[in-house]
């Protein structure tokens, strides 16, 4: 069993063949997926998928690149979804993104803090997007006492020292396709060092397809390649990585079955 803990199956890239994509995922041991909605349009699309498929869970929030569009009404909508929709298992992806110049830093800070505070209010973990903003991401998480709820460091590619700071705040570390990239040293080192009870796996599909599919559309079935690579790095069996990462996800998301 594999749990793809971060997938954008609600992306338009899957509009034409979503049933085939799901079939291939199941053929590659994927039994659960957490679909991420990160703005109004993608949350709406994610909700429709969760209503249709019993194996799909929801992560809803506001992406830092869209922070400039975030309103008080959006915050209330997220609160309502968190409190009333049984398949919402986390808030996110939230955080900071200094690569794309689409939202001012101060606006990103404000929206990030509001979502952390909401997550503490509704008692849900958070999913963190960090691109070229590690120092500020860690600082804000610490200042907001995010350890009270914990969550996921999505698509982790930082140093072991950063990983340890996140582990100390009750976060799980999630690895995606980058751990398979030949020259991506930091994800490999972190994957070797991660305690097995804090490991998660993801695809971030349709982005960041793992080797040997790098450069192509990613899809949830490829999370098996991530699990196999981590098994190699940690000198463990694939079945052990699959079991531990799935149980970790179920524990974090409070999924009982």
Residue pairs with C-beta under 8 A, 6 or more apart in sequence:
1 29
1 31
1 32
1 242
1 243
1 246
2 28
2 29
2 30
2 31
2 32
2 201
2 223
2 224
2 227
2 242
2 245
2 246
3 30
3 31
3 32
3 33
3 34
3 200
3 201
3 245
3 246
3 249
3 250
4 25
4 30
4 32
4 33
4 34
4 201
4 202
4 203
4 205
4 220
4 223
5 34
5 152
5 174
5 200
5 201
5 202
5 249
6 34
6 36
6 59
6 93
6 127
6 152
6 154
6 155
6 174
6 176
6 202
6 203
6 204
7 33
7 34
7 35
7 36
7 202
7 203
7 204
7 205
7 220
8 35
8 36
8 42
8 204
8 205
8 206
8 207
9 18
9 21
9 33
9 35
9 49
9 56
9 205
9 220
10 35
10 36
10 37
10 42
10 45
10 46
10 48
10 49
11 42
11 205
11 206
13 206
13 217
14 21
14 206
14 219
21 219
21 220
21 221
22 53
22 220
24 219
24 221
25 33
25 219
25 220
25 221
25 223
27 221
28 221
28 222
28 223
28 224
29 224
29 242
30 220
30 221
30 223
30 224
31 55
31 246
32 55
32 56
32 57
32 246
32 249
32 255
33 55
33 56
33 57
33 220
34 56
34 57
34 58
34 59
34 89
34 90
34 249
34 253
35 46
35 49
35 50
35 56
35 57
35 58
35 59
36 42
36 46
36 59
36 60
36 61
36 92
36 93
36 127
37 43
37 44
37 45
37 46
37 47
37 58
37 59
37 60
37 61
38 60
38 61
38 62
38 63
38 66
38 92
38 93
39 62
39 63
39 66
39 69
40 69
40 74
43 60
43 81
46 58
46 60
47 58
47 81
47 85
49 56
50 56
50 57
50 58
50 85
50 87
56 87
57 87
57 88
57 89
57 253
57 255
58 81
58 85
58 87
58 88
58 89
59 88
59 89
59 90
59 91
59 92
59 93
59 127
60 78
60 81
60 82
60 88
60 91
60 92
61 78
61 91
61 92
61 93
61 94
61 115
61 126
61 127
62 69
62 70
62 74
62 78
62 94
62 111
62 115
63 93
63 94
63 97
63 129
64 94
64 95
64 96
64 97
64 103
64 108
64 111
64 112
64 129
65 97
65 100
65 102
65 103
66 102
66 103
67 103
67 107
67 108
67 110
67 111
67 112
68 102
68 103
68 104
68 107
70 107
70 111
70 114
75 114
75 115
75 118
78 91
78 115
78 118
79 118
79 121
79 122
81 88
82 88
82 91
82 118
82 119
82 122
82 124
83 122
88 124
89 124
89 125
89 253
89 254
89 255
90 119
90 124
90 125
90 126
90 127
90 151
90 152
90 252
90 253
91 115
91 118
91 119
91 122
91 124
91 125
91 126
91 127
92 115
92 126
92 127
92 128
92 129
92 151
92 152
92 154
93 127
93 128
93 129
93 154
94 111
94 112
94 115
94 116
94 126
94 127
94 128
94 129
95 112
95 128
95 129
95 130
95 133
95 137
96 105
96 108
96 109
96 112
96 129
96 130
96 131
96 133
96 136
96 137
96 140
97 103
97 108
97 129
97 130
97 131
97 132
97 133
98 105
98 131
98 132
98 133
99 131
99 132
100 131
103 111
105 136
109 136
109 140
112 140
113 140
113 144
115 126
116 126
116 140
116 141
116 144
116 146
116 149
117 144
119 125
119 126
119 149
119 151
120 145
120 148
120 149
123 149
124 149
125 149
125 150
125 151
125 152
125 252
125 253
126 146
126 149
126 150
126 151
126 152
127 151
127 152
127 154
128 137
128 141
128 151
128 152
128 153
128 154
128 171
129 154
129 155
130 137
130 153
130 154
130 158
134 158
134 162
138 162
138 165
138 166
141 166
141 169
142 169
146 169
146 170
146 171
147 168
147 169
147 170
148 170
149 170
150 169
150 170
150 171
150 172
150 252
151 170
151 171
151 172
151 252
152 171
152 172
152 173
152 174
152 200
152 252
153 163
153 166
153 171
153 172
153 173
153 174
154 174
154 176
154 202
154 204
155 174
155 175
155 176
155 178
155 202
155 204
155 208
156 163
156 173
156 174
156 175
156 187
156 190
157 178
157 184
157 186
157 187
157 190
158 186
158 190
159 186
159 189
159 190
160 189
160 190
160 193
163 173
163 190
163 193
163 194
166 173
167 173
167 195
167 198
171 198
172 198
172 199
172 200
172 248
172 252
173 190
173 194
173 198
173 199
173 200
174 200
174 201
174 202
175 187
175 190
175 191
175 194
175 199
175 200
175 201
175 202
175 226
175 230
176 201
176 202
176 203
176 204
176 208
176 210
176 226
177 203
177 204
177 208
177 209
177 210
177 211
177 214
177 218
177 222
177 225
177 226
178 184
178 187
178 208
179 187
179 188
179 191
179 210
179 226
179 229
179 230
179 233
180 210
180 211
180 214
180 225
180 226
180 229
181 187
181 210
181 211
181 214
182 211
188 233
191 199
191 229
191 230
191 233
191 234
192 233
192 234
196 234
196 236
196 240
196 244
197 244
197 248
198 248
199 230
199 241
199 244
199 245
199 248
200 245
200 248
200 249
200 252
201 223
201 226
201 227
201 230
201 241
201 245
202 223
202 226
203 209
203 210
203 218
203 219
203 220
203 222
203 223
203 226
204 218
205 217
205 218
205 219
205 220
205 222
206 217
206 218
206 219
207 218
208 218
209 215
209 216
209 217
209 218
209 219
209 222
210 218
210 222
210 225
210 226
210 229
211 225
213 222
213 225
227 238
227 241
227 242
227 245
228 238
228 241
230 236
230 241
231 237
231 238
231 240
231 241
234 241
249 255
250 256
